[in-house]
Amino acid sequence: MSDAHAHSVAFVRDTEIPAAPPPTRETGAVKWMRENLFSSVANTVMTIIGVLIAWYLLSGLIPWIVNGTWQGDDIRECREILGDSGGACFAVIRERWPQLLYGFQYPDELRWRPTVAFFLLFVAVPPALFAMFLPRWTLALTALYPFVAYWLIWGGSVLSPVFVAMGIAAGYVVFTRVERRGFVPGLLAAVATAVAVWWLGGFVVEAASGVLALEPVESRAMGGFMLNLILGVVCVSLSLPIGIALALGRQSRLPVVKGFCVVFIEFIRGVPLITLLFVANVVLSYFLPPESNFDLIVRVIIMITAFSSAYIAEVIRGGLAALPKGQYEAADSLGLDYPQAMRLIILPQALKISIPGIVNVAVGLFKDTTLVSVISMFDLVGLIRGPILSSTDWVGVYWELWAAACILFFVVCYGISQYSQWLERQLRTDHR
């Protein structure tokens, strides 16, 4: 074959050409920085300013932490150890850590009780938060936890929380039986049954006060971060069902029910929480019978729960308003009555829409529990502002204590936020 004929035959490659590596600016950290930090002139300027601010803050914060010390029994020893290093005096946290957690009045030898109640919280909460992954019988642990925690923290005879639980259980059973005749008769019968069980239980507790009894602890002894957790967990747990009831009541066709809910919500939302706390501490006692002993923590729980319930009611009302009218018509077409329609169709969708708003209220409520320090309740902030900073042993120590308080609150609030985002992903049933 001639050379000319050989060059005229087409060449077909039977192997792939090796892939060429992408340009450097299109991969890895360089691409991420170009797209997120230096994508425009304005973003470049903002990135440089942010880096300078971060450098300025970290250049003072990191040496303060690294050069800090955990040794020393008071501020004088701590400063002698630090010298001119400019480090933090973390010894105050080591020395006052039990007070930061439990307060300064809770008996030292009884601190194991709130500690056990705290760890039991991690057993009781998952059945309610992760119900889709756990058996239904585990919800019994969640239902029993409030009574066990109360007995551990406050002490007294175990029969007191037992009869309270029995009263609630008996009231629920009566409600399910009488509800067929109407919601209001069922509710009244349930309340009457629960009160009767509690009244009879009072005589039994008084007669057998020493049965499985723990040393009683007064509410005034509660303090530290323990008090913030008690108020936060109890008030959030109570405000959610009350907020749902208020939101449904505001949409009721009965003028009395709707009027009461509207007045309650608008009045509570128009009053600062600190005002309600002063009412719980001072004004509420004037409306009680003489020589009555209405626990201060109970009064504070009532006021904080009422405050958060009003805001949760508005959040849930927004979720109800976001549902199209066809959902209500679909419930009617299935022949469902009002309780069934709300429980099976309307509320599940409205609550899913309202999750971000509910979590926002819950996080704000937990942080607002620090306001009880203004009515002489020594929570975490009240302890730092009062007994600890006023002590001559640690006068002048501020940042270390406030940093510890910020970390404790951040861990809880961040955990709540992360759970809400996870729950939103689990309940996302659309095709976005």
ZAMARGU-4260 file (C-alpha; in steps of 0.2 Angstrom, whole numbers, plus 5000, padded with zeros to 4 digits):
<rodrens>
0) 5000/5000/5000 | 5007/5017/4995 | 5010/5030/5008 | 4997/5042/5001 | 4984/5028/5002
5) 4989/5024/5020 | 4987/5042/5026 | 4970/5043/5018 | 4962/5030/5029 | 4953/5037/5045
10) 4960/5032/5062 | 4948/5026/5075 | 4954/5026/5094 | 4949/5010/5103 | 4954/5017/5121
15) 4948/5032/5131 | 4959/5047/5133 | 4964/5049/5152 | 4953/5063/5160 | 4963/5079/5162
20) 4963/5086/5180 | 4951/5101/5183 | 4959/5118/5184 | 4965/5122/5202 | 4953/5136/5204
25) 4938/5125/5201 | 4942/5112/5215 | 4945/5111/5234 | 4947/5125/5246 | 4951/5137/5232
30) 4934/5135/5223 | 4925/5136/5240 | 4934/5152/5245 | 4931/5160/5227 | 4913/5156/5228
35) 4909/5160/5246 | 4922/5173/5252 | 4928/5182/5236 | 4914/5181/5224 | 4913/5200/5222
40) 4921/5216/5228 | 4908/5218/5242 | 4910/5200/5248 | 4929/5202/5247 | 4928/5218/5258
45) 4916/5210/5270 | 4928/5194/5271 | 4943/5205/5275 | 4934/5215/5289 | 4927/5199/5296
50) 4944/5191/5297 | 4951/5207/5305 | 4938/5207/5318 | 4940/5188/5322 | 4959/5190/5323
55) 4956/5205/5335 | 4945/5195/5346 | 4954/5179/5346 | 4971/5187/5349 | 4964/5192/5366
60) 4953/5177/5370 | 4965/5163/5366 | 4980/5169/5377 | 4967/5173/5391 | 4961/5155/5390
65) 4978/5146/5387 | 4987/5156/5401 | 4972/5153/5413 | 4974/5143/5429 | 4962/5131/5439
70) 4973/5132/5455 | 4969/5143/5470 | 4957/5145/5484 | 4953/5163/5482 | 4957/5178/5470
75) 4973/5182/5479 | 4981/5165/5477 | 4974/5165/5459 | 4983/5181/5455 | 4999/5176/5462
80) 4999/5160/5451 | 4995/5170/5436 | 5007/5184/5439 | 5008/5196/5423 | 5002/5182/5411
85) 4985/5190/5410 | 4976/5173/5410 | 4959/5169/5417 | 4956/5163/5435 | 4946/5147/5431
90) 4949/5142/5449 | 4932/5151/5454 | 4923/5139/5443 | 4932/5124/5451 | 4928/5130/5468
95) 4910/5136/5466 | 4905/5123/5453 | 4893/5114/5465 | 4884/5131/5469 | 4883/5135/5451
100) 4873/5119/5448 | 4863/5116/5464 | 4863/5133/5473 | 4871/5137/5490 | 4856/5131/5501
105) 4852/5114/5494 | 4860/5102/5507 | 4877/5095/5501 | 4873/5077/5506 | 4857/5077/5496
110) 4864/5083/5480 | 4864/5065/5473 | 4845/5067/5472 | 4843/5080/5459 | 4858/5072/5450
115) 4849/5056/5448 | 4833/5066/5443 | 4844/5074/5429 | 4850/5058/5422 | 4833/5050/5423
120) 4828/5065/5411 | 4838/5056/5397 | 4828/5041/5400 | 4811/5049/5400 | 4813/5062/5386
125) 4818/5051/5371 | 4801/5041/5371 | 4792/5058/5368 | 4805/5066/5356 | 4809/5050/5346
130) 4792/5041/5347 | 4794/5035/5329 | 4809/5024/5333 | 4804/5018/5351 | 4790/5006/5357
135) 4774/5015/5363 | 4775/5007/5380 | 4791/5018/5383 | 4779/5033/5384 | 4775/5026/5402
140) 4792/5031/5407 | 4789/5049/5401 | 4772/5049/5410 | 4780/5043/5427 | 4795/5054/5426
145) 4787/5071/5433 | 4782/5061/5449 | 4798/5053/5452 | 4808/5069/5449 | 4797/5078/5461
150) 4799/5065/5474 | 4818/5065/5472 | 4821/5084/5472 | 4808/5089/5485 | 4808/5074/5495
155) 4794/5069/5507 | 4783/5053/5506 | 4782/5044/5490 | 4764/5042/5493 | 4761/5060/5488
160) 4766/5059/5470 | 4758/5042/5469 | 4741/5048/5473 | 4744/5063/5461 | 4747/5051/5447
165) 4733/5040/5452 | 4721/5055/5452 | 4727/5061/5435 | 4725/5043/5428 | 4708/5041/5436
170) 4702/5057/5428 | 4708/5052/5411 | 4699/5036/5412 | 4683/5045/5417 | 4685/5057/5403
175) 4686/5044/5390 | 4670/5036/5396 | 4660/5052/5398 | 4667/5061/5383 | 4654/5052/5372
180) 4640/5063/5380 | 4650/5079/5377 | 4667/5086/5380 | 4662/5098/5394 | 4653/5085/5404
185) 4668/5073/5402 | 4680/5087/5407 | 4670/5091/5423 | 4669/5073/5428 | 4687/5070/5425
190) 4692/5085/5436 | 4679/5079/5450 | 4687/5062/5450 | 4705/5068/5451 | 4701/5080/5465
195) 4692/5066/5475 | 4707/5055/5473 | 4719/5068/5479 | 4707/5072/5494 | 4707/5054/5499
200) 4725/5053/5496 | 4729/5067/5508 | 4722/5057/5522 | 4732/5042/5518 | 4748/5052/5516
205) 4745/5061/5533 | 4742/5044/5541 | 4758/5035/5533 | 4769/5050/5531 | 4785/5040/5535
210) 4782/5027/5521 | 4797/5028/5509 | 4800/5046/5514 | 4815/5056/5509 | 4821/5071/5519
215) 4810/5086/5513 | 4819/5101/5505 | 4810/5118/5504 | 4808/5127/5488 | 4819/5141/5494
220) 4834/5129/5494 | 4832/5127/5475 | 4845/5137/5465 | 4859/5137/5452 | 4857/5129/5435
225) 4846/5116/5443 | 4832/5129/5446 | 4833/5135/5428 | 4831/5117/5421 | 4816/5114/5433
230) 4808/5130/5427 | 4812/5127/5409 | 4807/5109/5408 | 4791/5111/5417 | 4785/5127/5409
235) 4789/5122/5391 | 4780/5105/5395 | 4764/5114/5401 | 4764/5128/5390 | 4763/5118/5374
240) 4746/5109/5377 | 4739/5125/5385 | 4744/5135/5370 | 4736/5123/5358 | 4720/5124/5369
245) 4721/5143/5368 | 4724/5143/5349 | 4709/5132/5346 | 4698/5142/5359 | 4702/5158/5349
250) 4695/5150/5333 | 4680/5144/5343 | 4662/5149/5337 | 4657/5151/5356 | 4658/5169/5360
255) 4662/5166/5378 | 4676/5154/5374 | 4683/5165/5360 | 4682/5180/5371 | 4691/5173/5386
260) 4705/5166/5375 | 4707/5183/5365 | 4708/5193/5381 | 4720/5181/5390 | 4732/5180/5375
265) 4732/5199/5371 | 4733/5204/5390 | 4748/5192/5393 | 4757/5197/5377 | 4755/5215/5382
270) 4763/5213/5399 | 4782/5210/5402 | 4787/5194/5410 | 4796/5203/5424 | 4780/5211/5429
275) 4771/5194/5430 | 4785/5188/5441 | 4783/5202/5453 | 4764/5198/5453 | 4769/5180/5457
280) 4781/5186/5471 | 4771/5200/5479 | 4754/5204/5473 | 4747/5186/5472 | 4749/5183/5491
285) 4736/5197/5494 | 4722/5186/5485 | 4726/5170/5495 | 4718/5166/5511 | 4727/5171/5527
290) 4741/5160/5533 | 4741/5150/5517 | 4757/5144/5510 | 4757/5144/5491 | 4775/5139/5486
295) 4784/5152/5477 | 4791/5141/5463 | 4773/5135/5459 | 4768/5153/5458 | 4783/5157/5446
300) 4779/5142/5436 | 4761/5147/5434 | 4766/5165/5428 | 4780/5159/5416 | 4768/5145/5409
305) 4754/5158/5406 | 4767/5170/5398 | 4774/5157/5386 | 4757/5149/5382 | 4750/5165/5375
310) 4765/5166/5363 | 4764/5148/5358 | 4745/5150/5355 | 4748/5164/5342 | 4762/5153/5334
315) 4750/5138/5332 | 4736/5150/5327 | 4747/5155/5312 | 4750/5137/5308 | 4731/5134/5308
320) 4728/5149/5297 | 4741/5143/5285 | 4731/5127/5281 | 4720/5128/5266 | 4701/5127/5269
325) 4701/5111/5259 | 4708/5102/5274 | 4694/5107/5285 | 4682/5102/5271 | 4690/5085/5269
330) 4688/5081/5288 | 4669/5086/5286 | 4668/5074/5271 | 4675/5060/5281 | 4661/5062/5294
335) 4673/5067/5308 | 4668/5077/5323 | 4677/5092/5329 | 4689/5083/5341 | 4693/5069/5328
340) 4696/5082/5314 | 4708/5092/5325 | 4717/5077/5332 | 4719/5067/5316 | 4720/5080/5302
345) 4721/5098/5307 | 4733/5099/5322 | 4746/5087/5315 | 4749/5098/5299 | 4747/5114/5309
350) 4760/5109/5322 | 4772/5103/5308 | 4771/5121/5301 | 4773/5129/5318 | 4789/5119/5324
355) 4801/5134/5321 | 4790/5146/5330 | 4787/5134/5345 | 4806/5131/5346 | 4809/5149/5346
360) 4797/5152/5360 | 4805/5137/5370 | 4822/5144/5368 | 4817/5161/5373 | 4808/5154/5388
365) 4822/5144/5394 | 4834/5160/5394 | 4820/5170/5402 | 4820/5159/5417 | 4835/5170/5423
370) 4823/5184/5426 | 4818/5175/5442 | 4834/5182/5450 | 4825/5199/5451 | 4813/5192/5464
375) 4827/5185/5475 | 4827/5167/5468 | 4845/5162/5466 | 4846/5154/5449 | 4862/5153/5440
380) 4862/5172/5436 | 4856/5176/5453 | 4870/5166/5461 | 4883/5175/5451 | 4877/5192/5454
385) 4873/5189/5472 | 4883/5177/5484 | 4898/5173/5472 | 4903/5190/5466 | 4899/5198/5483
390) 4911/5186/5492 | 4927/5194/5497 | 4936/5178/5491 | 4932/5181/5473 | 4928/5199/5471
395) 4933/5206/5454 | 4931/5189/5445 | 4917/5192/5432 | 4921/5185/5414 | 4925/5167/5420
400) 4908/5165/5429 | 4898/5173/5415 | 4907/5162/5402 | 4903/5147/5412 | 4884/5152/5412
405) 4884/5156/5393 | 4891/5138/5390 | 4878/5130/5400 | 4864/5139/5392 | 4871/5137/5375
410) 4873/5118/5376 | 4854/5117/5381 | 4848/5129/5368 | 4859/5123/5354 | 4852/5105/5358
415) 4834/5111/5357 | 4838/5120/5340 | 4846/5104/5333 | 4832/5093/5338 | 4819/5105/5330
420) 4829/5105/5313 | 4830/5086/5314 | 4812/5084/5317 | 4808/5096/5303 | 4818/5084/5291
425) 4809/5069/5298 | 4791/5077/5295 | 4795/5084/5278 | 4783/5074/5267 | 4783/5085/5252
430) 4794/5084/5236 | 4804/5099/5238
</rodrens>
